[in-house]
Every structure is written in C-alpha cells, then in structure tokens.
Amino acid sequence: MPDTLAAYEAVAGEYARRLSNELDGKPFDRLMLQQLIEKVGDGPLCDLGCGPGHVTRFLRDQGAGGAFGVDLSPAMIELARAAHPDIDFAVGDFFALEAADDAWAGALAFYSIVNTPTHKLAGIFLEVARVVRTGGWLLLAFHAGHDVRHLDTWWDQDVDIDFHYHHRGNVTNLLRASGWRLHDSMERAPYGEDVEYPSRRGYLLAQLK
C-alpha cells in the first residue's frame, strides 16, 4: 500500500518552500475561500490537510477568526506552528477527528482528499458531518477526473504515494449520501504550470442538513 504519511514527512520542507505562496496566483481559489469565510464567520473552521498552514493563514487574514488546522503529518504541523504561531495546528486523522460532536461551524478540504480513493471519501464526509454543527459548511477542492497518479520520487525524495482525481458527480453523490446538501459545484481549467500542476480543478460547497 502507498505510504502517504511517509511521503509528506519526507517532502514537508520543500512543500512549504514551493507552495506557501501558491494562493497568490490562484484568484478563483481565493474567491472560493472567501465565500466559505462569509458563510462561517468567526466560528470554528477547520482547515483539513492544512500542510504548512498557508491556507489557514489566508482564512484568518480574511476574517475567519476561528480558523485552525489539522494535518496527518507531524512535520507539516511543526512547520505550520513555526510560521504561524498565533494559529492552532494539530496532528489528526480525517477518518477519526479529535473533536466533539457539533463542535465546528465549518471545514475545508483544499486539495487534501487527493490521496484518498473516491470510494473511501464517504468515511471522511461522515466524520466531518459528525463534528460540524447542523447548518455548518464544507468546502472541497480537488483534482477533477478519473486518473490515479503514482509517484516513486517527489522533489528528489523517494516516496510511495498515489494522487487520486475525483469526478465531481461521484463526489456530489457521496456528499449527499453522507448528510450534506450541495450549494455550489464548479470546475475550472488549470492555471499555468508555473502556478500549479496542469489538472482541472473541481470545487463543491455543501451545507450539513
């Protein structure tokens, strides 16, 4: 089986160096994040798969006073805490979150379901539904399609990791079956390769019933 955690531990420093400013070149991503901020306000908002914390930082700076981050990788969390000491970051598992029922106003999974096969996403959506209060929000961003991209080497590090693309319709069906009501569904062409990997991007904004 792919070792996702080991891969992110290996590339954490380079990931932070290369991607911490990625939102500067992604106006549509910023727009979607701002839409989520307007919905959630100052309530607890979890950035799932926060990596080195740059998206969590954006959420805070744009008015989401309750934004915090969770990531599977201790190395990523260490980098996030060092770069953004005023924000709470914790190591955590999307399938078993260390949060009480109805604790959050919303959650964000910004390209952080990329290492989970589509058929396993319902487990994440159900767990997030447990910790988000009724009427709360979930924003997903992901690589759109059906491909699975395997890496043995990532930024000169030996890894064993799969990147899963997801069809928007399939993810929508899983969200609805997990108790979420879809509000927005969009897709865009990739920006230039100097900004991001050239794949189509899907976005889904859902509210917990």
C-alpha positions as CSV (number, residue, x, y, z in Angstrom):
1,M,0.0,0.0,0.0
2,P,1.2,3.6,-0.6
3,D,2.7,5.3,2.4
4,T,1.1,8.7,2.3
5,L,2.3,9.9,5.7
6,A,6.0,8.9,5.0
7,A,5.8,10.8,1.7
8,Y,4.6,14.1,3.3
9,E,7.1,13.7,6.1
10,A,9.9,13.4,3.5
11,V,8.9,16.5,1.4
12,A,7.5,18.8,4.1
13,G,10.2,21.4,4.0
14,E,10.3,21.5,0.2
15,Y,6.5,21.6,0.1
16,A,6.4,24.6,2.3
17,R,9.1,26.4,0.3
18,R,7.3,25.8,-3.0
19,L,3.7,26.2,-2.1
20,S,3.3,28.6,0.8
21,N,2.6,31.4,-1.6
22,E,0.5,29.4,-4.1
23,L,-2.7,31.3,-3.5
24,D,-1.1,34.5,-4.9
25,G,-1.5,33.0,-8.4
26,K,-5.0,31.4,-7.9
27,P,-7.7,34.1,-7.9
28,F,-10.6,31.6,-8.2
29,D,-9.3,29.6,-5.2
30,R,-9.2,32.8,-3.2
31,L,-12.7,33.6,-4.3
32,M,-14.0,30.2,-3.1
33,L,-12.2,30.6,0.2
34,Q,-13.8,34.0,0.7
35,Q,-17.2,32.5,0.0
36,L,-16.6,30.0,2.8
37,I,-15.4,32.7,5.2
38,E,-18.6,34.7,4.6
39,K,-20.7,31.6,5.5
40,V,-18.8,30.6,8.6
41,G,-17.8,34.0,10.0
42,D,-15.8,33.8,13.3
43,G,-17.0,30.2,14.1
44,P,-14.6,27.3,14.4
45,L,-13.4,26.5,10.9
46,C,-11.0,23.5,10.4
47,D,-8.5,23.5,7.5
48,L,-8.3,19.7,7.0
49,G,-4.9,18.8,5.5
50,C,-3.5,22.2,6.3
51,G,0.1,21.3,5.4
52,P,2.4,24.2,6.3
53,G,-0.6,26.4,7.2
54,H,-0.6,28.9,4.3
55,V,-4.3,28.4,3.6
56,T,-5.2,28.6,7.3
57,R,-3.3,31.9,7.4
58,F,-5.3,33.2,4.5
59,L,-8.6,32.3,6.2
60,R,-7.5,34.1,9.3
61,D,-6.3,37.2,7.5
62,Q,-9.6,37.4,5.5
63,G,-11.8,37.4,8.6
64,A,-12.2,33.7,9.7
65,G,-11.1,34.3,13.3
66,G,-11.9,30.8,14.3
67,A,-9.7,29.1,11.6
68,F,-7.3,26.4,12.7
69,G,-5.5,23.5,11.0
70,V,-5.2,19.7,11.2
71,D,-2.8,17.5,9.2
72,L,-1.7,13.9,9.2
73,S,2.0,14.9,9.0
74,P,3.8,15.9,12.2
75,A,6.5,17.6,10.1
76,M,3.9,19.7,8.3
77,I,2.3,20.7,11.7
78,E,5.7,21.7,13.0
79,L,6.3,24.0,10.0
80,A,2.8,25.4,10.3
81,R,3.3,26.2,14.0
82,A,6.7,27.8,13.4
83,A,5.3,30.0,10.5
84,H,2.0,31.0,12.2
85,P,2.4,30.8,16.0
86,D,-0.9,32.7,16.5
87,I,-2.9,29.9,14.9
88,D,-3.7,26.4,16.4
89,F,-2.5,23.4,14.5
90,A,-2.7,19.8,15.4
91,V,-1.9,16.3,14.0
92,G,-5.0,14.4,13.2
93,D,-6.7,11.8,11.1
94,F,-9.6,12.8,8.8
95,F,-11.4,9.5,9.5
96,A,-11.2,9.9,13.3
97,L,-11.1,13.5,14.2
98,E,-10.3,14.5,17.8
99,A,-13.3,16.9,18.1
100,A,-16.7,16.7,19.9
101,D,-19.9,16.3,18.0
102,D,-21.3,19.6,16.6
103,A,-18.0,21.4,17.5
104,W,-17.3,23.2,14.3
105,A,-19.1,25.8,12.2
106,G,-17.3,24.5,9.1
107,A,-14.5,22.6,7.5
108,L,-12.3,23.0,4.4
109,A,-10.5,20.2,2.5
110,F,-8.5,22.2,0.0
111,Y,-6.9,19.6,-2.3
112,S,-6.4,17.4,0.8
113,I,-8.6,14.5,-0.4
114,V,-6.2,13.9,-3.3
115,N,-4.6,10.9,-1.6
116,T,-7.9,9.2,-0.8
117,P,-9.6,6.9,-3.4
118,T,-13.1,8.1,-4.3
119,H,-14.8,5.0,-2.8
120,K,-13.3,5.9,0.6
121,L,-14.4,9.5,0.7
122,A,-17.7,8.8,2.4
123,G,-15.8,7.9,5.5
124,I,-14.3,11.4,5.6
125,F,-17.6,13.1,4.8
126,L,-19.5,11.3,7.6
127,E,-16.8,12.1,10.1
128,V,-16.8,15.8,9.2
129,A,-20.6,15.7,9.4
130,R,-20.2,14.4,13.0
131,V,-18.1,17.3,14.1
132,V,-19.8,20.1,12.1
133,R,-23.0,21.5,13.6
134,T,-26.3,21.4,11.7
135,G,-26.3,24.1,9.1
136,G,-22.4,24.2,9.0
137,W,-20.4,24.2,5.9
138,L,-17.8,22.1,4.0
139,L,-15.7,23.3,1.0
140,L,-13.9,20.8,-1.1
141,A,-11.3,21.5,-3.8
142,F,-9.8,18.6,-5.8
143,H,-8.2,17.4,-9.0
144,A,-11.1,16.7,-11.3
145,G,-11.1,13.5,-13.4
146,H,-10.6,9.8,-13.1
147,D,-6.8,9.4,-13.1
148,V,-4.6,8.0,-10.4
149,R,-1.0,9.4,-10.5
150,H,1.6,7.4,-8.7
151,L,5.0,8.9,-7.6
152,D,8.1,7.0,-6.6
153,T,10.1,10.2,-6.5
154,W,8.8,13.6,-5.3
155,W,11.2,16.6,-5.3
156,D,14.2,14.3,-5.2
157,Q,12.8,12.2,-2.3
158,D,12.0,8.5,-2.6
159,V,8.3,8.1,-1.9
160,D,5.4,5.7,-2.5
161,I,2.3,7.8,-2.9
162,D,-0.9,7.9,-5.1
163,F,-2.8,11.0,-6.1
164,H,-6.4,10.4,-6.9
165,Y,-8.5,12.6,-9.2
166,H,-12.2,12.7,-8.5
167,H,-15.3,13.1,-10.7
168,R,-17.5,15.9,-9.5
169,G,-20.7,13.9,-9.9
170,N,-19.3,11.0,-7.9
171,V,-18.2,13.2,-5.1
172,T,-21.5,15.0,-5.1
173,N,-23.4,11.8,-4.7
174,L,-21.2,10.7,-1.8
175,L,-21.7,14.1,-0.1
176,R,-25.5,13.8,-0.4
177,A,-25.5,10.3,0.9
178,S,-23.4,11.5,3.9
179,G,-25.9,14.1,5.0
180,W,-24.7,17.2,3.1
181,R,-26.8,19.5,0.8
182,L,-24.9,20.8,-2.2
183,H,-24.9,24.6,-2.7
184,D,-22.3,25.2,-5.4
185,S,-20.5,22.9,-7.9
186,M,-17.8,24.3,-10.2
187,E,-14.8,23.3,-12.2
188,R,-12.0,25.3,-13.9
189,A,-9.2,24.7,-16.3
190,P,-5.7,24.7,-14.7
191,Y,-3.6,27.8,-14.4
192,G,-0.1,27.8,-15.9
193,E,2.5,25.2,-14.9
194,D,4.4,28.0,-13.1
195,V,1.4,28.2,-10.7
196,E,0.1,24.6,-10.3
197,Y,0.1,21.1,-11.7
198,P,-1.9,21.2,-15.0
199,S,-5.0,19.3,-14.0
200,R,-8.7,20.5,-14.0
201,R,-9.9,21.6,-10.6
202,G,-13.3,20.8,-9.0
203,Y,-15.0,22.7,-6.2
204,L,-18.0,21.7,-4.1
205,L,-19.6,23.8,-1.3
206,A,-22.1,21.9,0.9
207,Q,-24.1,22.6,4.0
208,L,-24.9,20.0,6.6
209,K,-28.6,19.2,6.8
